[in-house]
Amino acid sequence: MVDEMRFDVVVAGAGMAGVVVAIAAAKNGATTLLTDRFTFLGGNATAGLLGNFLTFHNMKGEVICAGIPQEIVDGCIALGGAFPDHRGHLPNPYGNAYSVTPIDAEALKLVTQQLCVRAGVRLMLNTYTLGPVLEGGRVAGIRVVNKSGERVVRGTVVIDATGDADLAAAAGAPFQLGDEAGRTMSISLFFRLGGVDLDKHLAYVKQRPDQFMLGEDPYVGKSREEIAAGLKHWKDYPLVTGYYEAVKEAKARGEFHENRERVVFSITTTPGVVTINSTSMLGYTPTDGEALTRAALEGREQVKAVTDFFRKYVPGFANAFVLDSASALGVRESRRIVGEHTLTTADCIAARKSEQDIGQGAYCLDVHEPSGKIVHKHVRDGEAYGIPYGCLVPKQVESLLVVGRPISSDRYANGSVRVQAHIMAVGQAGGTAAAMCITKHCSPRDLPVAELREKLREQGAVV
Ligand SMILES: Cc1cc2nc3c(=O)[nH]c(=O)nc-3n(C[C@H](O)[C@H](O)[C@H](O)COP(=O)(O)OP(=O)(O)OC[C@H]3O[C@@H](n4cnc5c(N)ncnc54)[C@H](O)[C@@H]3O)c2cc1C
């Protein structure tokens, strides 16, 4: 016989979207379960070794993400896992976002766990979600498996925070995947290098600003040279992207994979340690188990090749060594549900806002095309766009909300809204909405958005 448990709100997937959803639901009085396949919380931010949150500001420097996400950053600062400067959010001269928030994965694991426990969230780790429990057109719970065997967890509201909309898809909700041909962005395997002399690297940036992304958004209105001249410390350039000539030279010698024109890395709170985001596996569908295995194998080979590249070509990296590599592949793009509202490229670029918004986004529309080309579009005039509640509500399926990367959005809009600060803002809204559905005895589709917005404002969120 399959054991059963029951909660008001059941959250499948404990990436940063799922974590914030669960905290928000529990804080608003719902009995809440949060479950994940890993032994810790955070998803791509911890298992994927992502190393930073983008972005708590629009390009004007106005705060667009607050409430629970800021509590998480504050908790990491207290543990030394985020910089105390600017409440964790370092100015980002790259220009793809106003600020970047370097975050240590170990601090984040502890802080998210403590906030969940304090809010009264019931955690079920080392547990795989098998699929939804369906009753008519309604998701009535999830089926999970762990060392104790298989069980059903019933929920009045179920939240799909799997990052891939696995539950929504299995429940029959409509979705899109990738471009018109179903091709998705590249997958990456992050890793960390120790033994790095960042002063040497910064000296090179100042000498050759033409080799780096600096001031990319036209709103910045400054040349690369002007920006480089203002960099005083390696902390002043926390998200580095460039080394074009070096990559070109290494490619010509067969020493670098073909899928990138430049390398990317983030500083960390540990001096001499950086997080490398420069592997790139193309042509793998993230909802295909076998493809993910092949991507992981290719990723591991690329970690070695990219490390050799850094040691040979990048100033300050001659003595670098691999500290660790991620336990999860970094999947940029997967399913996107078709919701009651779909966020579009035009909405984002025009910085459109409405009375339906439950959060804001401002990160550039960042798409790694299947060809390997990286395309960035920018939100107009340094503004932010609104994220409507309907993006979380899948069509055709009741009692289900979808949060995180797969919310209803077109491809380029998703290239912006998928980043951590934006999905955490969406998470706070999703969890609060779920708890309100319990007290109001209504389905997520019928929740009055004006009341949700009011509650979110009361609880410190920016809507
Ligand atoms: C290569 C790359 C670079 C990026 N760079 C940045 C960046 O610099 N800054 C930034 O802010 N964002 C960045 N992002 C975006 C961001 O990391 C993701 O969009 C974000 O992690 C999505 O969060 P999520 O909570 O929706 O999903 P995830 O973080 O993927 O979390 C999903 C969780 O669900 C769990 N799960 C899924 N299926 C199951 C199942 N069946 N059973 C049990 N558990 C399950 C997983 O274990 C995981 O913990 C990047 C993403 C990638 C891939």
The ligand as a Tripos MOL2 file, in Angstrom:
@<TRIPOS>MOLECULE
LIG
   53    58     1     0     0
SMALL
NO_CHARGES

@<TRIPOS>ATOM
      1 C1         24.3990   28.0880  -17.4160 C.3       1 LIG1
      2 C2         23.5040   28.9960  -16.6700 C.ar      1 LIG1
      3 C3         23.9430   30.2460  -16.2850 C.ar      1 LIG1
      4 C4         23.1000   31.0800  -15.5710 C.ar      1 LIG1
      5 N1         23.5810   32.2510  -15.1040 N.ar      1 LIG1
      6 C5         22.8480   32.9440  -14.2080 C.ar      1 LIG1
      7 C6         23.4200   34.0160  -13.4970 C.ar      1 LIG1
      8 O1         24.5790   34.3650  -13.7010 O.2       1 LIG1
      9 N2         22.6500   34.6520  -12.5680 N.ar      1 LIG1
     10 C7         21.3520   34.2840  -12.3290 C.ar      1 LIG1
     11 O2         20.6970   34.8930  -11.4910 O.2       1 LIG1
     12 N3         20.7830   33.2740  -12.9960 N.ar      1 LIG1
     13 C8         21.5030   32.5810  -13.9010 C.ar      1 LIG1
     14 N4         20.9670   31.5010  -14.5250 N.ar      1 LIG1
     15 C9         19.5180   31.2310  -14.3960 C.3       1 LIG1
     16 C10        19.0950   30.4990  -13.1540 C.3       1 LIG1
     17 O3         20.1320   29.7650  -12.5740 O.3       1 LIG1
     18 C11        17.9460   29.5240  -13.4280 C.3       1 LIG1
     19 O4         17.0520   30.0120  -14.3560 O.3       1 LIG1
     20 C12        17.2560   29.2590  -12.0940 C.3       1 LIG1
     21 O5         18.1050   28.4120  -11.3570 O.3       1 LIG1
     22 C13        15.9100   28.6230  -12.2290 C.3       1 LIG1
     23 O6         15.4640   28.3630  -10.9210 O.3       1 LIG1
     24 P1         14.3590   27.2980  -10.6130 P.3       1 LIG1
     25 O7         14.1360   27.3210   -9.1570 O.co2     1 LIG1
     26 O8         13.2250   27.5220  -11.5320 O.co2     1 LIG1
     27 O9         15.0120   25.9210  -11.0850 O.3       1 LIG1
     28 P2         16.2660   25.1160  -10.5310 P.3       1 LIG1
     29 O10        17.2710   25.9890   -9.9090 O.co2     1 LIG1
     30 O11        16.7000   24.2710  -11.6790 O.co2     1 LIG1
     31 O12        15.6340   24.1940   -9.4000 O.3       1 LIG1
     32 C14        14.7810   23.1180   -9.6870 C.3       1 LIG1
     33 C15        14.8360   22.1560   -8.5260 C.3       1 LIG1
     34 O13        13.8870   21.1300   -8.7450 O.3       1 LIG1
     35 C16        14.4600   19.8850   -8.4210 C.3       1 LIG1
     36 N5         13.7870   18.8610   -9.2160 N.ar      1 LIG1
     37 C17        13.4840   18.9040  -10.5270 C.ar      1 LIG1
     38 N6         12.8270   17.8020  -10.9040 N.ar      1 LIG1
     39 C18        12.7090   17.0490   -9.7970 C.ar      1 LIG1
     40 C19        12.1080   15.7930   -9.5340 C.ar      1 LIG1
     41 N7         11.4790   15.1070  -10.4810 N.pl3     1 LIG1
     42 N8         12.1670   15.3190   -8.2760 N.ar      1 LIG1
     43 C20        12.7900   16.0130   -7.2910 C.ar      1 LIG1
     44 N9         13.3680   17.2120   -7.4830 N.ar      1 LIG1
     45 C21        13.3270   17.7210   -8.7210 C.ar      1 LIG1
     46 C22        15.9200   20.0410   -8.7620 C.3       1 LIG1
     47 O14        16.7120   19.1390   -8.0000 O.3       1 LIG1
     48 C23        16.1900   21.4880   -8.3670 C.3       1 LIG1
     49 O15        16.6270   21.6070   -7.0410 O.3       1 LIG1
     50 C24        21.7850   30.6550  -15.2610 C.ar      1 LIG1
     51 C25        21.3390   29.4000  -15.6560 C.ar      1 LIG1
     52 C26        22.1940   28.5740  -16.3300 C.ar      1 LIG1
     53 C27        21.7130   27.2230  -16.6770 C.3       1 LIG1
@<TRIPOS>BOND
     1     1     2 1
     2     2     3 ar
     3     2    52 ar
     4     3     4 ar
     5     4     5 ar
     6     4    50 ar
     7     5     6 ar
     8     6     7 ar
     9     6    13 1
    10     7     8 2
    11     7     9 ar
    12     9    10 ar
    13    10    11 2
    14    10    12 ar
    15    12    13 ar
    16    13    14 ar
    17    14    15 1
    18    14    50 ar
    19    15    16 1
    20    16    17 1
    21    16    18 1
    22    18    19 1
    23    18    20 1
    24    20    21 1
    25    20    22 1
    26    22    23 1
    27    23    24 1
    28    24    25 2
    29    24    26 1
    30    24    27 1
    31    27    28 1
    32    28    29 2
    33    28    30 1
    34    28    31 1
    35    31    32 1
    36    32    33 1
    37    33    34 1
    38    33    48 1
    39    34    35 1
    40    35    36 1
    41    35    46 1
    42    36    37 ar
    43    36    45 ar
    44    37    38 ar
    45    38    39 ar
    46    39    40 ar
    47    39    45 ar
    48    40    41 1
    49    40    42 ar
    50    42    43 ar
    51    43    44 ar
    52    44    45 ar
    53    46    47 1
    54    46    48 1
    55    48    49 1
    56    50    51 ar
    57    51    52 ar
    58    52    53 1
@<TRIPOS>SUBSTRUCTURE
     1 LIG1         1 GROUP 0 **** ****
